Amino acid sequence: MSIVGKLLSLFKHKSASSPELDNSMGSLDQSSLPAHVAVIMDGNGRWACKRGMPRSAGHAAGAETVREIIKACKDIGIKYLTLYSFSTENWKRPTEEVSILMELFERYMKAELAEMKAKGVRVRVIGDMDRLSASLAEVFRASMEATADNDSLILNLAVSYSGRDELRRAMGALAGDILDGRLKVEELTEAFISDRLDTAGQPDPDLLIRTGGDFRVSNFLLWQIAYTEIAVVDVLWPDFTREHLVKAIRDYQQRERRFGEVK
């Protein structure tokens, strides 16, 4: 068994729901749930280092948290979930760590695909897939194709992604439309830009959760989070639970969203 397989088996099914949590989830106001939740999953490496483990152990533990949060969002009734899984800047990390992460993505998708398909989860991968290995890109494409008809929860996995790179690619597509005469400069609207983004056709995130305690957006969904409510949770991602998610949503429901207007 490879190191990734051993790590995944070590942290498999590390958490579970409880009656108290089920009641807490049921107490959420169903009329004001965020339609789209985005998450910056920060703290895997720090979690492992605090325990004297290699950083790869933190990524494996974080994969189990991903499984739990996907289930929780589906149970709560969230329609869109976007997870910042690997940024374009992450390519600068040590080669061994990147290699383990890529294998982890591939193993995770293969292991979880059948359940996600059965549970109505639609997988979408956003980012620059051209930088991924042929085998991982094929696993992602197969997962998206296999779940294309699902609509219970749209799961966006941001891999090899950054907000600036997404905007660069969108601007390139718009420039091509203008040069080819399909679009005039004076016709350019915000909607045209949104339609060229990786999240085209989806609502902008209502709630952005960042774990790990840092107060920054780290080049994530820069266009889409213009009016997103932000929750910073001082918990490392592997320790993030359904309880933390419910609390973040409950806090969100107490906020007044004005979108620049005076109310």
C-alpha positions as CSV (number, residue, x, y, z in Angstrom):
1,M,0.0,0.0,0.0
2,S,1.3,3.4,-0.9
3,I,1.9,6.2,1.7
4,V,-1.3,7.9,0.5
5,G,-3.3,4.7,0.9
6,K,-1.9,4.2,4.4
7,L,-2.8,7.8,5.4
8,L,-6.3,7.5,4.1
9,S,-6.9,4.3,6.0
10,L,-5.5,5.9,9.1
11,F,-8.0,8.8,9.1
12,K,-11.0,7.0,7.5
13,H,-14.4,7.9,9.0
14,K,-12.9,9.9,11.9
15,S,-16.1,11.7,12.8
16,A,-19.9,11.2,13.0
17,S,-23.1,13.1,13.5
18,S,-24.9,13.2,16.9
19,P,-28.5,13.6,18.0
20,E,-27.6,17.1,19.4
21,L,-26.1,18.1,16.0
22,D,-29.1,16.8,14.1
23,N,-31.4,18.9,16.3
24,S,-29.1,21.9,15.7
25,M,-29.2,21.5,12.0
26,G,-33.0,21.3,12.1
27,S,-33.1,24.6,14.0
28,L,-31.6,26.5,11.1
29,D,-34.0,28.9,9.3
30,Q,-34.7,27.0,6.1
31,S,-35.9,30.2,4.4
32,S,-32.6,32.0,4.7
33,L,-30.0,29.3,4.1
34,P,-27.0,30.3,2.0
35,A,-27.5,28.9,-1.5
36,H,-23.8,28.8,-2.1
37,V,-21.1,28.2,0.5
38,A,-17.4,28.5,-0.4
39,V,-14.6,27.2,1.9
40,I,-10.9,28.0,2.1
41,M,-9.7,24.8,3.7
42,D,-6.7,26.1,5.5
43,G,-4.5,24.4,8.2
44,N,-3.8,20.9,7.0
45,G,0.0,21.3,7.3
46,R,-0.2,23.1,10.6
47,W,-2.5,20.4,12.0
48,A,0.1,17.7,11.1
49,C,3.1,19.7,12.3
50,K,1.4,20.2,15.7
51,R,1.2,16.4,16.0
52,G,4.7,15.7,14.9
53,M,3.4,14.2,11.6
54,P,4.4,14.9,8.0
55,R,2.3,17.5,6.2
56,S,0.8,14.7,4.0
57,A,-0.9,13.3,7.1
58,G,-2.7,16.6,7.5
59,H,-3.9,16.5,3.9
60,A,-5.2,12.9,4.5
61,A,-7.0,14.0,7.6
62,G,-8.4,17.0,5.7
63,A,-9.8,14.7,3.1
64,E,-12.0,13.0,5.7
65,T,-13.3,16.5,6.8
66,V,-14.2,17.1,3.1
67,R,-16.3,13.9,3.2
68,E,-18.1,15.0,6.3
69,I,-18.8,18.6,5.2
70,I,-20.1,17.5,1.8
71,K,-22.6,15.2,3.7
72,A,-23.5,18.0,6.1
73,C,-24.1,20.5,3.3
74,K,-26.4,18.0,1.6
75,D,-28.3,17.3,4.9
76,I,-28.7,21.0,5.6
77,G,-29.9,21.8,2.1
78,I,-27.0,23.8,0.7
79,K,-27.2,23.7,-3.1
80,Y,-23.7,24.8,-4.1
81,L,-20.4,24.1,-2.2
82,T,-17.1,25.3,-3.5
83,L,-13.9,23.9,-1.9
84,Y,-10.5,25.6,-2.4
85,S,-8.5,22.4,-2.8
86,F,-5.3,23.4,-4.5
87,S,-4.3,26.9,-5.7
88,T,-2.0,27.8,-8.6
89,E,0.4,29.1,-5.9
90,N,0.5,25.6,-4.3
91,W,2.4,24.3,-7.3
92,K,5.4,26.1,-5.7
93,R,5.3,23.7,-2.7
94,P,7.9,20.8,-2.4
95,T,7.6,18.3,-5.3
96,E,6.9,15.4,-2.9
97,E,4.1,17.2,-1.1
98,V,2.5,18.2,-4.5
99,S,2.8,14.6,-5.7
100,I,1.1,13.2,-2.6
101,L,-1.7,15.8,-2.9
102,M,-2.3,14.8,-6.6
103,E,-2.4,11.1,-5.7
104,L,-4.8,12.0,-2.8
105,F,-7.1,13.8,-5.2
106,E,-7.2,10.8,-7.5
107,R,-7.7,8.2,-4.8
108,Y,-10.4,10.3,-3.1
109,M,-12.4,10.8,-6.3
110,K,-12.2,7.1,-7.2
111,A,-13.3,6.1,-3.7
112,E,-16.1,8.6,-3.3
113,L,-17.6,8.7,-6.9
114,A,-20.1,5.9,-6.4
115,E,-21.6,7.4,-3.3
116,M,-21.7,10.9,-4.7
117,K,-23.4,9.7,-7.8
118,A,-26.0,7.8,-5.6
119,K,-26.5,10.8,-3.3
120,G,-27.2,13.2,-6.1
121,V,-24.0,15.2,-5.8
122,R,-22.7,16.7,-9.1
123,V,-19.0,17.1,-9.3
124,R,-17.4,20.1,-11.1
125,V,-13.7,20.9,-11.2
126,I,-12.8,24.5,-11.6
127,G,-9.3,25.8,-12.4
128,D,-6.6,25.1,-15.0
129,M,-6.9,21.4,-15.6
130,D,-4.2,21.6,-18.3
131,R,-1.6,21.6,-15.5
132,L,-2.8,18.3,-14.0
133,S,-1.4,14.9,-14.9
134,A,-3.2,13.1,-17.6
135,S,-4.5,10.4,-15.2
136,L,-5.8,12.9,-12.6
137,A,-7.5,15.0,-15.3
138,E,-9.2,11.9,-16.7
139,V,-10.4,10.9,-13.3
140,F,-11.9,14.4,-12.8
141,R,-13.5,14.4,-16.3
142,A,-15.0,10.9,-15.7
143,S,-16.4,12.1,-12.3
144,M,-18.0,15.1,-13.9
145,E,-19.5,13.1,-16.7
146,A,-20.8,10.4,-14.3
147,T,-22.5,12.9,-12.1
148,A,-23.6,15.4,-14.7
149,D,-27.3,14.7,-14.2
150,N,-27.2,15.1,-10.4
151,D,-28.7,18.3,-8.9
152,S,-29.0,17.7,-5.1
153,L,-25.7,19.4,-4.4
154,I,-23.3,21.0,-6.9
155,L,-19.7,20.4,-5.6
156,N,-17.1,22.7,-7.1
157,L,-13.6,21.5,-6.5
158,A,-11.1,24.3,-7.1
159,V,-7.9,22.6,-8.2
160,S,-5.0,24.4,-9.8
161,Y,-7.2,27.4,-9.3
162,S,-6.7,31.1,-8.5
163,G,-9.1,34.0,-8.8
164,R,-6.6,36.0,-10.9
165,D,-5.9,33.2,-13.2
166,E,-9.6,32.6,-13.6
167,L,-10.1,36.3,-14.5
168,R,-7.1,36.1,-16.9
169,R,-8.7,33.2,-18.7
170,A,-12.1,34.9,-18.8
171,M,-10.6,38.1,-20.2
172,G,-8.8,36.1,-22.9
173,A,-12.1,34.5,-23.9
174,L,-13.8,37.9,-24.1
175,A,-10.9,39.4,-26.0
176,G,-11.3,36.6,-28.5
177,D,-15.0,37.3,-28.9
178,I,-14.4,41.0,-29.5
179,L,-11.6,40.4,-32.0
180,D,-13.8,37.9,-33.9
181,G,-16.7,40.3,-34.0
182,R,-19.0,38.2,-31.8
183,L,-19.1,40.9,-29.1
184,K,-18.7,44.7,-29.2
185,V,-16.7,46.5,-26.4
186,E,-19.7,48.7,-25.7
187,E,-21.9,45.6,-25.2
188,L,-19.6,44.3,-22.5
189,T,-21.4,43.9,-19.2
190,E,-20.7,42.2,-15.8
191,A,-23.0,39.4,-16.9
192,F,-20.7,38.7,-19.9
193,I,-17.7,38.4,-17.5
194,S,-19.6,36.1,-15.1
195,D,-20.6,33.9,-18.0
196,R,-16.9,33.3,-18.8
197,L,-15.9,32.3,-15.3
198,D,-15.5,28.8,-14.1
199,T,-18.6,29.1,-12.0
200,A,-20.8,30.3,-14.9
201,G,-24.5,29.6,-14.3
202,Q,-24.1,29.4,-10.6
203,P,-25.0,32.0,-8.0
204,D,-22.2,33.9,-6.3
205,P,-21.3,32.5,-2.8
206,D,-23.5,33.8,0.0
207,L,-21.1,32.6,2.7
208,L,-17.3,32.2,2.6
209,I,-15.8,30.2,5.4
210,R,-12.1,30.3,6.1
211,T,-10.6,27.9,8.6
212,G,-7.2,28.3,10.2
213,G,-7.8,31.7,11.7
214,D,-6.2,33.9,9.0
215,F,-8.0,37.0,7.7
216,R,-7.4,36.9,3.9
217,V,-9.1,35.5,0.8
218,S,-6.0,34.0,-0.8
219,N,-6.8,34.7,-4.4
220,F,-10.1,32.8,-4.2
221,L,-13.2,33.6,-6.2
222,L,-12.2,37.2,-6.4
223,W,-15.0,38.3,-8.8
224,Q,-17.7,36.2,-7.2
225,I,-17.2,37.2,-3.5
226,A,-17.8,40.9,-4.0
227,Y,-20.7,40.8,-1.6
228,T,-20.2,37.5,0.1
229,E,-20.4,37.3,3.9
230,I,-17.2,36.0,5.4
231,A,-16.7,33.8,8.5
232,V,-13.2,33.2,9.8
233,V,-13.0,30.1,12.0
234,D,-10.0,29.7,14.3
235,V,-10.0,25.9,13.8
236,L,-7.6,24.0,11.5
237,W,-9.4,22.3,8.6
238,P,-9.0,18.7,9.8
239,D,-10.7,19.7,13.1
240,F,-13.5,21.5,11.3
241,T,-16.8,19.7,12.1
242,R,-20.5,19.9,11.2
243,E,-21.0,21.8,14.4
244,H,-18.6,24.6,13.1
245,L,-20.5,24.6,9.8
246,V,-23.9,24.9,11.5
247,K,-22.6,27.8,13.7
248,A,-21.2,29.6,10.7
249,I,-24.5,29.3,8.9
250,R,-26.4,30.4,12.0
251,D,-24.2,33.5,12.4
252,Y,-24.7,34.2,8.7
253,Q,-28.5,34.1,9.2
254,Q,-28.2,36.8,11.8
255,R,-26.5,39.3,9.4
256,E,-28.2,41.9,7.4
257,R,-27.1,41.8,3.8
258,R,-27.4,45.2,2.2
259,F,-25.3,44.8,-1.0
260,G,-24.3,48.5,-0.8
261,E,-27.8,49.8,-0.3
262,V,-29.1,51.8,2.7
263,K,-31.8,49.9,4.5
